[in-house]
Amino acid sequence: MKLHWDVYGLDLRSPLRISRSVMARRDAVRVVVECDGVRGHGEVVTSQFYGLDVERITALLRELTPVVVDCEDPGKLLGALPDLPPGVLAALDTAVHDLVARRLGEPVHRLVGVPQWTDVPTAFTIGIGDPATSAAQAAELTARGFRVLKVKVGSEHDIPAVDAIRAAAPDARLVLDPNGGWTAEHAVRVVERLTGIDALEQPLPPGRLDDLAWLRERCAVPLIADEDAATAADVRALAGLVDGVNIKLAKCGGITAAREIIATARTAGLDVMLGCLVASSLGIAPAVHLTGHARWVDLDGHLLLAHDPWAGIGGEDGTLRLSGSPGLGVVPR
């Protein structure tokens, strides 16, 4: 087998502000695993939060090249890999799934427990902003067809901004995401003053499970854990403390790990959100193939880009669509 990679930049249409940072650009590394002339693709994006830059990613791939070359069976490659950062592992895991599915002539979703895939609405993320700007963006998004809006919160404008968004998009489902920037007491006060909120995602800094339990007893909307839910063991510990978990492939290590977390969540009585980082359609596609397992779908990372170098999963009108082609079903734009 062979391993290749290349690096490209991903510029956002406009800077995205969340409670802990503002992002206007990130880099991506396309990872290619090749066997007998068939190639599978994956993508890992740089992330300050997860400690990944281009230098670290490419250094790890160079170290992995002999491991890939020595492996003759794509199905055995993942088991031969050393411990890796989840984002890098996710790219390799995706490339292997893409390769295996291409060799079988099947779309990836049929390999991951979703025999019949259907088009699915995705949320679109509105960053932290003033009420007028947020309302204008909400109106524009719903006019395009979006029915679910994810609103980043964590500023003095939270309540008026969410009220303005609700007025501009009265029929949209709203998910609030403070990115761990609130206290439990503040979360209760904010939620009590808002109406029509579909869910509240990671309101508290990760690791504060006692506070999360306190909040759930007093919060009228479903709670979703994100940074608190990186592994299947994390999900087991969250049973009874939240209503759902946000699975990001770059956080957990790819399709294989995500399927384990989905099964664990079901056993624990928790719903699933599928989320993402800002990435191209190549980076978002593997999670799209898993949407048959999810209650909430927040796979809009490719829609935030000024130019997406890949195509094949839709979403521009608020609905994700797969081509049905073998593998991931994405192609260079």
N, C-alpha and C positions, 0 to 999 in steps of 0.2 A: 504494500500500500504506500501511498505518497501523501505528504502534507504540504499544502501551499497556503500562503496568506498575502493579503495586501491591505493597505491603509488608505482611508479616505475621510474627508471631513463632512460633518453634518451641521449645517447652519439652520437655526430656527427662523421661522417667518418673523417672529418678534420675541424679545426676551421673555422668559417664563419665570415669574417670581413666586417662590414658595416661602414658608416661614423661616427656613434656614439658609436660603441662597437665591441667587438670580442666575439663570443660565441662558446664554445666547448661542452657544456652539459646543459641540463635543466631537471627538474623533471616533471612528469605528474601524474595526479590523475584520475583514472577511476571512473566514477560515474554510479551506477546501480540503476534503478528504477524498482521495481518488483510489479506486480499485478496478482493475481490468478495464480502464478507459471510461468508467462511470464516475461522475463526480457528485459529491454531496456538499452542500453549503451551509454555513452557520455564520453568525455575527456576534462579536462582543464589542460593547461600547465602553469608552473610558468613563470613569466615575470617581470623583473625589470622595464621595460618601463610602464607596466600596474599595477605595484604595487602588484603583486600576488606572494606569496611564499607558500610553502607547509603548514606552520603553519596557515596562514590566510585562505587558501582554506579549510582545514579540519575543522577549527573552524567554518566557515560558514556552512559547511555541517552538523556538529553536531547541530547547532542551527536550521537548517531546518528539521531535522529528525521528530520532532513532527508534523510539517506542512504536511509532506508527509504521515505520519501514519494516520492523521486525514482525509486525502482526499481519497475517495473511487473510484473516477472517474479520470483516467489519463488525460482525456480531459479538466478537470477543474483545474489541478494542477498548470499550469503556471499562471493562473489568481489569484491563492491563494498565490503566492510567494511574499515576501517583496522585496524592492529594493536590487539588488545584483550587484557586479562587472560584467561587460559584459562577461568575460571569464567563470565565474561560472554559470551565467545564461545560456550561450550557451551550456554548458555541460548538464545541466538539460533539456533544450529545446530539445537537440539532443536525450537524453535518452527517453524523452516522445514520440518524433516522431518515434524512433526506436521501442518502445513498442507498440504504436498504430498500426504501419505498420505490425509488427509481428503478432499481434492479427487478423488483416485483411488478412494476407497472401499476402501482397503487398509490393513491394519495396518502399522506402521512396519517390523516385522521382515522383511517381504517386499521392502522396498526396500533392505535392508542385507545381503543375502546369506544370509538364513535363511528359505527358503521355507516350511518346516514347523517351527513352534515347539512345543516340548514342555515340560511342567512341569519345574521344576528345583529341587533343594534349594539353600538358601542357608545360609551360615554365620550365626551370631549371635555378637555380640561381648560377651565378658566383660571388663570393665575390671579394672585392677589392684586387688587387694583381699586380705584375709586368707584363709587356706585354708578356714576354715569357711564364710565368706560365699560364696566362689567355688564351693565344692562344692555348696552349697544351690542356687545359681543354675543350675549345670550340671544338677543333678537335675531341677529344675523345667523347664528348657528341653527336655531329652530326653523328659520326660513329655509335653510339648506336641507332640513330633514332630521336633525338630531333631536332625539326624544329623551336622552339622558345627559345631564351636565354634571361634571365633577368640579366643585368649586374649592379652590385653595383658599384657606383662611389662616389667620394668625396676625391680624393687624387691628388698628383702632377702627377700621372701616367694616369689620366683619358683618355686623348686624345690618347696617344700612345697605351694604353691597349685596348681601343675600336677599334682602327684601326687594331691592331694585331688580335683581335677576328674576325673582319669583314674579314680579309684576310684568316684566318683559317677556317671560316664558311661563305663563300660568299652567300649562299642561305638562311641562317637562318634569322628569324625575330628577331630584337634586341629591347628590352625595357630597357631603362636606369633608374636607381633608386638611386638618391642621398640621400634618406631618410631625406629630408628637410635640407641638408647640404650646399646648394648653395644660392647665391643671384640671383635676377632676371637678373641683368646685366651679371653675370658670366654664367648663363644658356644660354643666347643668344649667348655669345661668343663661348661656347663649341659646341652648336648645329650647329652653322654656319660652324664649322670646320669638322663636321662629315657628313657622307652620309648613307642613308639606315636605319635610325632609325625609328622604328615603333611607339614608344610612349615614353614620358618622364613622370615618376611617381614622384609625391610629390617632386619637385625640391626645394621648399622653406620651411622654418619652418612654422608649422601650424599657422593660424590666420592672415596671411598677405594677405588678399584678394585683397587689392588695388594693391599690387605688382604682384599678380597672374593675375589680369586683364591686367596690363601693359605688363607682359610677354606673355600672350596669343596673344596679338596684334602683337607681334614681333617674335613668335616662329613658325617655319614651321611644327613642328610635333605635334600630339595630346598630350594634357596635361591630366594626370590622377591624381586626388586628392586621397590621402590615409588617413593620419592622420587628414586632414581637413574634412573628410567625415565619421563621426562615426554614425550619426543618419539621419533619414529622414529630419529633420529640417535643418541639415547641407547641405544636398544635394539640398534642395530648394534654399538655399542661394548661392550655387555654380553655379546655372543655368546661362549660358552665360560667366562664368569665366574659365571653363575647358571643356574638351570634354568627360571625363568619370570619374567614381568614382570606387575606389577599395573597395570592400566589403569583410571584414574579419569577420567571425562569432564570433571569440573571441573578436573582437573590438565592434561589434554592439549588441551582445546578443543572437545570434543563428539564426536558420532557420526562425522563425517567424518574427524577426526584419529584417532579410535580405530580405525577400519577400516584406515587406513594403518599404524598401529602393529601391529595384528593380523597384517596381511600381512607386515610386516617381521619380526615375531617368528617366524612360521612359516618364513620363509626362513632365519632364524638358528638354527632348531632349538630355539626356546624355547616353552614352554607359556604360556598366558595365564590370569591371574586378572582377574576384573572386580570392582573395589572401588568404594567410594563415600565421600562425606562424610555426616554426619548431615543428612538432607533429608527432604522430604515424598515421598509416592508420585509426585508430579509430577516431582521431581528425580531419583528413582531409576529411573523407568520407561524412559528411553532406553537405559540399560545393560541392563535386563532384556531388551529386544528383541535384544541382541547375545549373549545367553548361549549360543547355539548354537556360538559360537566359543571357549568357555572351558573349561578344565579345572577351575578353582576359581571358585566364585561366592560373593562376599561382599557382598551387596546387602541389608543389613539396616538402613540408615540411617533408613527410615521406621518401623521396628519399635521404635526406641529412643524414639519420641516419646510424650508424654502424650496428645496429640491430633493426629492426622494430618488436615489439611484436605482431603486427596484420598484416593481409593480406586480400586482397579482392578488391583492387581498381586499381591494376596495376601501370603503369607509368614508369617502369624501362627502357622501350624502347621509352619513350617520349609520350606514349599514355595512357590515363586513361581508364579503363574498369571496368564496374560493373558486378557482377555475376548474377544479376537478382533475387537473393534470397530475401525473405521477410526482411523488415527492412533495415538497412544500408548495409547489405550484406558483412560485415567484420567478420572474425573469428580469434581466437587466432592462432598465427603462431606455 
